[in-house]
Amino acid sequence: MLQQSMSSAIRVYNSFAEMKADEFRYWQSRPVYERMDAVSEITRAVYAMKESLPDVPRLQRTIAVLPRPRR
């Protein structure tokens, strides 16, 4: 389960674009494992909300494997 420390500061934005840019910077500053945990938690929450609906189609297999350069 993802555990985040919530800041008690309230931020006021002048535009939606400014808010989304700040949100993007925040998530880019987090380590990959934390971002993956957040995606997993959100996915589980959405499926829990859809529990009463029929099965949602999912990927049955890996579609493609992309090579990645070593760092």
VENFEN-V328889 format. One record per backbone hydrogen bond with DSSP energy under -1.0 kcal/mol. CO is the residue of the C=O (numbers start at 1). NH is the residue of the N-H. E is the energy in kcal/mol with one decimal. If there is no record, write none. Layout:
co = [CO/CO]
nh = [NH/NH]
e = [E/E]
This chain:
co = [15/16/17/18/19/20/21/22/23/24/25/31/32/33/34/35/36/37/38/39/40/41/42/43/44/45/46/48/50]
nh = [19/20/21/22/23/24/25/26/27/28/29/35/36/37/38/39/40/41/42/43/44/45/46/47/48/49/50/51/53]
e = [-1.8/-2.7/-2.2/-2.0/-2.4/-2.5/-2.4/-2.3/-2.4/-2.3/-1.3/-1.9/-2.8/-2.1/-2.0/-2.2/-2.5/-2.5/-2.4/-2.6/-2.5/-2.1/-2.4/-2.4/-2.1/-1.8/-1.6/-1.0/-2.3]
